[in-house]
Amino acid sequence: MKTIEIIVSPKDETRVQTKGFAGSSCRDASRFIEQALGQRTAEQLTGEFHQVQPVQQIQQQRS
């Protein structure tokens, strides 16, 4: 399941964390939230970011 968590600390620091996304699709999914929150001060990439996105294969039957 794909989720986007927004965590706000008592010091008003905000962290956006994505889960269930492979590769850079997490950045695409959370871009609108990051733009609404303002300038990014840090980024920490998880193991999911470095996973390869699954590619759908289409089989064509030849007559």
Steps between C-alpha positions, in 0.01 A plus 500: 500500500630844408483766772631850560553600863536861614663526842509831688734528799437714811756744351280542189741303285320301232608170349341333200554125481381274221449126528426237239646690205785361291764719343443870447120465485500605867624845400226535241234392749609738777600799284172689555534467878861615501412801284220595739729472804780713356872455446654161575784514753612136483428175321561145616445226244382157611571157355171518311635794299780282367267219394425458134144577401319197360456511125184366347566276207254475217500177307398505139384190327633447155289317247 
